[in-house]
Amino acid sequence: MFKKTAYSFTGAIAGVVSVGVFVLFRSYPTIAEELYGIAVYPAIRVGLDYTLGLVPFPVVYLFPLVLLYLIWRQVRKKMGVTANLKAGLNLLGWLIAGFYLLWGYNYARPDLSERIDLAESVSDEQLFQLGQFSTARLNSLRSAGLLDVKSSNDSWEKELRQAVGREVSHYGYGLYTTCRVRQMAPAGILRKLGITGIYFPFTGEGLVEKSHPIPEKIFVMAHELAHSFGVTDEGEANLIAYLACTRHHSDLVQYAGHLALWEYLLHTFKRKELAIGVALESNLKPLVQSDLARLKAERQKYQEWVPRLGDFVNDSYLKVQGVEAGTDAYQTLPEQVILHKAFVKE
């Protein structure tokens, strides 16, 4: 009787067990690193890369169709409420188990900050110095006015993947993925959901908003690629994206990294009411200011279907995975850059 009952709830049990393993891994991150990060995840990543990664279109489009098919197949059996509830619990359990196996256990691995020795805090003076540095780099890269910020280049994905791989390797992550980054269509679909990009574990793809202007698109691509290597904290994924961009050979890619940092810096200056930092905005050359205005205008074109729902869901999701800062982690890029001494040219 027990075996029969257990068999009928296989999916639900798998979900509960996967959560239990996650809790265990969170308590012992070194074990999570050794068992999952080094042994299991690389194999999963390679498997995804050389199967779904070879499909020439975003495989994520098929995911809701598969779910709908499974639900329809169950409903058409007309087996009653109890049977349908059982099937729903099993499906949910398999989804939870699949999420953790395919990527979610990365949340239990040591963060970048736990892999190296860092200073404990960042001063306003350090933030201001970073602002000066960022302003100077933006003006220098944009001074000639030759950056084609409206162009596109399919090689960015490969080059950014390599650049991101170099940066994460400094923190002990393996170089084993050829993760694809797909642009979602129609334009604005992700923005309307309240997100700009996402790594989707079930298909192993990085997904970015098609409507992004080029500098923003480059940075978001690098951010999602950082996730594909197993970096989970959003601020640390931003840091890896910044490093990969600003150490790239292309002036345009470097510019994308510095432009993203500047936007986070300005937000930080305003939040901390650091007037001397906010004043740096007036030192930006007209072309840079024009690019920033264009980014803002593009974002305002697409209103969320349910305002702030995307941020609420993402924030709740991150906190459930143990990221205490939630979506506020995105805003930590300036502090991350300083703590990791990333703005010092190597």
N, C-alpha and C positions, 0 to 999 in steps of 0.2 A: 504493500500500500504506500509506504513512504517513498520507495523508488519510483512508483508510478506518478505520485504527486510531484516529486522533485523533477522528473523528466518533463512533466507538463509545464513546469515553470523554469525551464533551462535558461531562457533569455534573462528573466528577472534575476535569477541566481547569479548569472554571469555578471550582470550589472552591479549587484551588491558586492560580489567578490572583487571586482575591479576597483570599486571605491575603497574597499578595505585594504587592498594592496597599495593604493595611492596614499592612504593615511599612514600606512607602515613606511612607505618610501619617504613621506614628508618628515617622519621622525628620524629616519636614517638616510640622509641625502647622499652619503658616500656609497651606500648600497645601491641607491637609485642610479648613481653615476656609473658604477661598475656593471650592474646587471642590465639596466635599460639603456643608459646613455652610450655605453661602449659596446655592449654585446647585441642588444635587440634593435634599437632604433636605426642604426646604420643599415641593417639588413632590410628593415621595413622601407627605409628611404630609397634604397637601391631598387627594391621590388616595385615601388610606385613609379620611380623614374623610368624604368624600362618596360613598363606596361602602360598605365594611364598617361604617363608623361610623354609617350610617343603619339598620342592622339592629337590631331592638328587643330582641335577646338577645345574650349573650356569644358571639361568633363563634368563640372559642377552643374551644368544645365540638365544633365541626366539624373542627378541625385533626387530632386523632388518628384520626378516622373517615376523612379523606382519606388519611392515611398508611397506614392499614390497608388501604384499598381499593387503593392503588398496590402495596403488598406482595403482596396477594392476587392482583391481576391478573398480577403477574410470576410468582408461584409456580404458578398454574394453567396457565401455558404449558408447564410441565414441560420446561424447556430445559437442565436439568443444573446442576451446582454452579458451573461456570465462568461460565455466562451469568448465573446468579443473583447471583454475587459481583460481576460487572461492573455489573449493575443496581443492586446495593446501593451500590457506590462512586459511581455516578453520582447516585443519590438523595442520598447524604450530601453530595456535592459541591454539588448544587443547593441543599441546605438551608444549607450554609455560605455560599455566594454570596448566597443570599436574605437571610440574617441580616445580613451586612455591608452589603448594598445598602440594606435597609429601615431599618437603625438602627445596626448595629455600628460603622460608620466614625466615629460620634460619639466613640468612645473615643480616636480619634487627634486630635481637636480640642483646643485649649487648654482646660485646666480653668478654673474660676472664679478660682482663686488665681493663675493665670498671666495673667489679664486685668486685674488691678489690683495695685497695690503694697501688700504686706502686711508687718506686723511678722514677725520670725523666730520668736518663741517666746511662750509663754503662761506666766505665773507662777501659783503656788498662790494668791497673794493676789488675782489677777484672777479665778480660778475661784471663790474664796470670795465675792467681790463680786458675781459673776454669780449665785451661789447665793442671796445675800441678795435681790437684785433679783427673781429668779424666785419665791422664797418670798413676797415681798410682793405680787407681781402675782397669784399663785394665791389667796392669802388675800383680796385685794381683790375679785377676780372672783367668788369663791365665797361671799363674806361674807353676801350677802343670802339665799343658799340658793334662789335663783330659777332657776338654770340647769337646764333639763330635759335632763339627760345621757342620758335614755333615749328621747328623741324622735328622729324622722327627718325629713329635709327633702330632697326631690329637687332643690331648687334649689342645694344645696351644690356639686354637680358644676360647674355653670355659673359660680357665684360663685368657687369655688376656682380654676377654670381661668383666669378673668380675673385673680384675685389673683396666681397663680403667674406668669402672663404679664407682669404689671407688674414683678415682682421679677427675672425672667430678662432682661427688656429692659435693665435697668441694667448687665448684663454683656455686652450686645451680641447677645443672642439675639432672633430675630424673633418677632413675634406673628402666627402663622399657623395655629394648630391649634385644632380643636374636638374634641380627643381625648375619647373616652368612657371612663369608669371604671365597670367592671361589678363587681357583687358575685357572688362565686362560690358556687354551691350544689352539694351540701348544706353546711350550716354545718359548719365545722371541716376542710373538705377541704384547704385550703392549709396550715393548721396541722399537719395530719398529714403533710404533705410537708416540713415544717420551714421554711416561709416564711409571711410575713404579707401580702405583696403582691408583685406583679411586673408589669413592663411587658413585654408580649408583642409583639415586633416583627412577627411574621408576620401578625397581625391588627390591629396598631396600637392595641391596647386596654390600658388600665391595669386590672389585676385585683386586687381586695382581698378579704380574708377576710370572709365574711358575718357571722361570729360576733363580730367586733370590737365592743366597747362603743363608743358614739357618739364620745367624745373621741378614742379611738385611731383609729377609722375615718376621722374627718375628717383627721387628720394623715397617715395612710397614703395617703389619696386625693391629698392635696397632694403627697406624696413621689412617687407614680407619675406625676402630671401633670408634675412637674419633669423626669422622664425623657422624657416625650413631647415636650418642647421641645428635647431633645438633651443635657440634663445627665446625665452618666454616673456620676461619682463618688458613692458612696452617702452619704458625709458631706456633700457639697455639695448633694445632693438633699434631705437632711434640713434643711440650712440654708435652702434656698429654701422648703421646706414651713413651717419655723418662721417665716420672714419673712412669708410669705403669710398664715399663720394669725394671728400676733400683730399684724399691721397691718390686719386685717379689721375691719369695722364691728360684727360680731356678738361679744358677750361670750363666747358658747359656743365660737365658732371660735378666739378669742384664748386661751381657757382650754385648748383642745385643744393649741395650740402650746406654751404654757407647761408643761402637764402632761408632754408628751413631753420637753421640755428637762430638766425636773426629774429624770425617770427616768434620762436619760443622765448628768446631773450626779451623781446619787447613785452610779451605777456608777463614775464617774471618781473621786469622793471615796474610795470604798472601795478602788479599785485603787491609788490613790496614798497610801492610809492617812492621809488628811487628816481627822483626827478632828473638827476644828472645822467642817469642811464637812458631815460625816455628822450632826453634832449639829443642823444646821439642820432636819432632818426633824421634830424635836420641836416646831419653831415653826410647822409647818403646822396649819391649823385642822382640827378633826375631820372636816368635810365633805370636805376635800381628801384627808385620810388615808383616808377611806372610799372615795373614788373610786379611789385608787391600789390599795387592797386589792381592790377589785372587778376592776380590770384584771388583777391578778395571779391572782385566782381564775378568771377567764374563760380565761386562757391555760393554766392547769393542767387544764382540762376535756378538752383534746384532746392526747393523747400522740402523738408522731411514730411512724409505722409502722416506720421504721428510725432509732433515735435518732442524732442528729448527722449523719445522711447529708445532709440538706438544707443544713446549714451547710458541710459538706465540699465538696459539689458547687458551691455558690455561691462559696465561697472560692477554689476551684481555677479556676472560670470567670473570676472577676474578675482573678486574677493572670495568667491567659493573655491577657487583654485589656490588660494593662499597669498594672493597679491594684495597686501593690505592697503596700498595706495589706490587700488582700482584704476580708473581712467586718469586719475591725477598723475599717474606714473609717466604719461606722455609728456607732461610739462617739466619733467626733471632733466631734460636734455642739457641745459646749460650747466647745471650742477654736475651731471655725469661727465661732461667734457672736462670740467675743471678737475674733478676728483681723479679722473683717469689720465690727466695731463695730455689730453688729446689735441689741444690747440698748439702744443709745442711741436714744431716741425722736426721729424726724425730723419 
